[in-house]
Amino acid sequence: MEKMSTPCAACKYLRRKCTQACVFAPYFPPNKQEDYAAIHKVFGASQVTKILNDLHPSQRQDAVTSLVYEAQTLLLDPVHGCSPHVYNLQRQLKDLQDQLHIARNELASYNNIVPPLDLPPPITYQQNHHNPMLMPVVSNYDGPLTQQLHEEAHRVESERSAQVQQMQPNAAPSKRDDCP
């Protein structure tokens, strides 16, 4: 086994020669000594070696990242470790799922109440090659919602005109009417 020029953080911590076959070298470069020290204190070198050797090489980086995170949180909180963080993330996920469920229910209720509008096809440049700001706007919205809006506007206008007619005979003559 050939000796490497600079030992990895694990071999430096363990005070041994680092070789090309070192399982720690790809995941603990010389500048990651704190990460390896945390893993070594919590899990031990032989246990981490077993874990890494049992995994497929494509999964090892994720495992090392997870082990480092768990080791650092266990050193900060020996009783609970990373479980409060996991609990908070699970709670946030549940809250977001509940909000999504509420939003979907609201959307479904709006879809049942308001009929969809039939929008006209967009005007292409060939159809309207003149200045579009000067072209008259033609409305072709003849859906049920538009009809309801027209009926409601007509009803409000007729009520307003009826109120105006009722107020005119009862209105007292103004001083301007009396003046010559």
C-alpha positions as CSV (number, residue, x, y, z in Angstrom):
1,M,0.0,0.0,0.0
2,E,1.3,3.3,-1.1
3,K,1.6,6.2,1.4
4,M,-0.2,9.5,0.6
5,S,1.6,12.8,0.8
6,T,-0.8,14.3,3.4
7,P,-2.8,12.1,5.7
8,C,-6.5,12.4,5.9
9,A,-8.1,13.9,9.0
10,A,-8.9,10.4,10.4
11,C,-5.3,9.1,10.0
12,K,-3.9,12.3,11.4
13,Y,-6.3,11.9,14.4
14,L,-5.4,8.2,14.9
15,R,-1.7,9.0,14.2
16,R,-1.2,6.4,11.6
17,K,0.0,6.4,8.0
18,C,-2.7,7.1,5.4
19,T,-2.7,4.8,2.4
20,Q,-4.6,4.8,-0.9
21,A,-7.0,2.2,0.4
22,C,-8.0,4.3,3.4
23,V,-11.7,4.3,3.7
24,F,-11.8,7.7,5.4
25,A,-9.6,9.6,3.0
26,P,-12.4,10.6,0.4
27,Y,-14.7,11.8,3.2
28,F,-12.3,13.4,5.7
29,P,-9.8,15.6,4.0
30,P,-7.0,17.1,6.2
31,N,-9.1,20.2,6.9
32,K,-12.0,18.2,8.4
33,Q,-10.4,17.2,11.6
34,E,-13.3,18.5,13.8
35,D,-15.8,16.4,11.9
36,Y,-13.8,13.2,12.3
37,A,-13.0,13.9,16.0
38,A,-16.8,14.2,16.7
39,I,-17.5,10.9,14.9
40,H,-14.6,9.2,16.6
41,K,-15.8,10.3,20.1
42,V,-19.4,9.2,19.5
43,F,-19.2,6.1,17.3
44,G,-15.5,5.0,17.3
45,A,-13.3,4.4,14.3
46,S,-14.0,0.6,13.9
47,Q,-17.8,1.2,13.9
48,V,-17.6,3.9,11.3
49,T,-15.3,1.7,9.2
50,K,-17.9,-1.1,9.3
51,I,-20.7,1.3,8.4
52,L,-18.8,2.7,5.4
53,N,-17.6,-0.7,4.2
54,D,-21.1,-2.1,4.3
55,L,-22.5,0.7,2.1
56,H,-22.3,1.1,-1.7
57,P,-19.7,3.8,-2.6
58,S,-22.4,6.1,-3.9
59,Q,-24.1,6.1,-0.5
60,R,-21.1,6.7,1.6
61,Q,-21.0,10.5,1.3
62,D,-24.6,10.8,2.5
63,A,-23.8,8.4,5.4
64,V,-20.7,10.4,6.4
65,T,-22.7,13.7,6.3
66,S,-25.4,12.1,8.5
67,L,-23.0,10.6,10.9
68,V,-21.1,14.0,11.3
69,Y,-24.4,15.8,12.0
70,E,-25.6,13.2,14.5
71,A,-22.3,13.1,16.3
72,Q,-22.1,16.9,16.6
73,T,-25.6,17.1,17.9
74,L,-25.0,14.3,20.4
75,L,-21.9,16.1,21.7
76,L,-24.0,19.3,22.2
77,D,-27.0,17.5,23.7
78,P,-26.0,14.0,24.9
79,V,-29.5,13.1,26.0
80,H,-31.6,14.0,23.0
81,G,-29.1,14.4,20.2
82,C,-30.7,15.3,16.9
83,S,-34.2,14.1,17.8
84,P,-35.5,17.6,18.6
85,H,-34.4,18.7,15.2
86,V,-36.1,15.7,13.6
87,Y,-39.3,16.4,15.6
88,N,-39.3,20.0,14.5
89,L,-38.9,19.1,10.9
90,Q,-41.7,16.5,11.1
91,R,-44.0,19.1,12.8
92,Q,-43.2,21.6,10.0
93,L,-43.9,19.0,7.4
94,K,-47.3,18.2,9.1
95,D,-48.2,21.9,9.3
96,L,-47.4,22.4,5.6
97,Q,-49.4,19.3,4.6
98,D,-52.4,20.7,6.7
99,Q,-52.1,24.1,5.0
100,L,-51.9,22.4,1.6
101,H,-55.0,20.4,2.4
102,I,-56.9,23.5,3.5
103,A,-55.9,25.4,0.4
104,R,-57.0,22.5,-1.8
105,N,-60.4,22.4,-0.1
106,E,-60.8,26.2,-0.5
107,L,-59.9,25.9,-4.2
108,A,-62.4,23.0,-4.6
109,S,-65.1,25.1,-3.0
110,Y,-64.4,28.0,-5.3
111,N,-64.4,25.8,-8.3
112,N,-67.9,24.5,-7.3
113,I,-69.3,28.0,-6.7
114,V,-67.9,30.0,-9.6
115,P,-68.4,28.7,-13.1
116,P,-65.3,28.9,-15.2
117,L,-65.1,31.9,-17.6
118,D,-64.9,31.2,-21.3
119,L,-62.1,33.5,-22.3
120,P,-61.8,34.5,-26.0
121,P,-58.8,33.3,-27.9
122,P,-55.8,35.7,-27.8
123,I,-55.5,38.1,-30.6
124,T,-52.5,37.5,-32.8
125,Y,-50.4,40.1,-34.5
126,Q,-51.8,39.2,-37.9
127,Q,-55.4,39.8,-36.7
128,N,-54.5,43.1,-35.1
129,H,-51.5,44.6,-36.8
130,H,-52.6,48.2,-36.1
131,N,-52.0,50.0,-32.8
132,P,-53.7,47.7,-30.2
133,M,-54.2,50.7,-27.9
134,L,-56.5,52.4,-30.5
135,M,-58.5,49.4,-31.4
136,P,-62.0,49.1,-29.8
137,V,-62.4,46.4,-27.2
138,V,-65.1,43.9,-28.1
139,S,-66.4,41.8,-25.3
140,N,-67.5,38.3,-26.2
141,Y,-67.9,37.0,-22.6
142,D,-71.4,35.5,-22.7
143,G,-71.0,33.0,-19.9
144,P,-73.5,32.5,-17.1
145,L,-71.4,34.7,-14.7
146,T,-71.5,37.6,-17.2
147,Q,-75.2,37.3,-17.5
148,Q,-75.6,37.2,-13.8
149,L,-73.5,40.4,-13.5
150,H,-75.6,42.2,-16.2
151,E,-78.8,41.2,-14.4
152,E,-77.4,42.4,-11.1
153,A,-76.3,45.7,-12.6
154,H,-79.7,46.2,-14.2
155,R,-81.5,45.4,-10.9
156,V,-79.3,47.8,-8.9
157,E,-79.8,50.5,-11.6
158,S,-83.6,50.1,-11.5
159,E,-83.6,50.3,-7.6
160,R,-81.5,53.4,-7.8
161,S,-83.8,55.1,-10.3
162,A,-86.8,54.1,-8.2
163,Q,-85.2,55.7,-5.1
164,V,-84.4,58.9,-7.0
165,Q,-88.0,59.1,-8.2
166,Q,-89.4,58.6,-4.7
167,M,-87.2,61.4,-3.3
168,Q,-88.0,64.0,-6.0
169,P,-91.7,64.5,-5.1
170,N,-90.9,64.7,-1.4
171,A,-88.0,67.1,-1.8
172,A,-88.5,70.6,-0.5
173,P,-88.0,73.4,-2.9
174,S,-84.6,74.8,-2.7
175,K,-83.9,78.5,-2.2
176,R,-82.5,78.7,-5.7
177,D,-85.9,77.7,-7.1
178,D,-87.5,80.6,-5.2
179,C,-85.1,83.2,-6.3
180,P,-85.9,85.3,-9.4
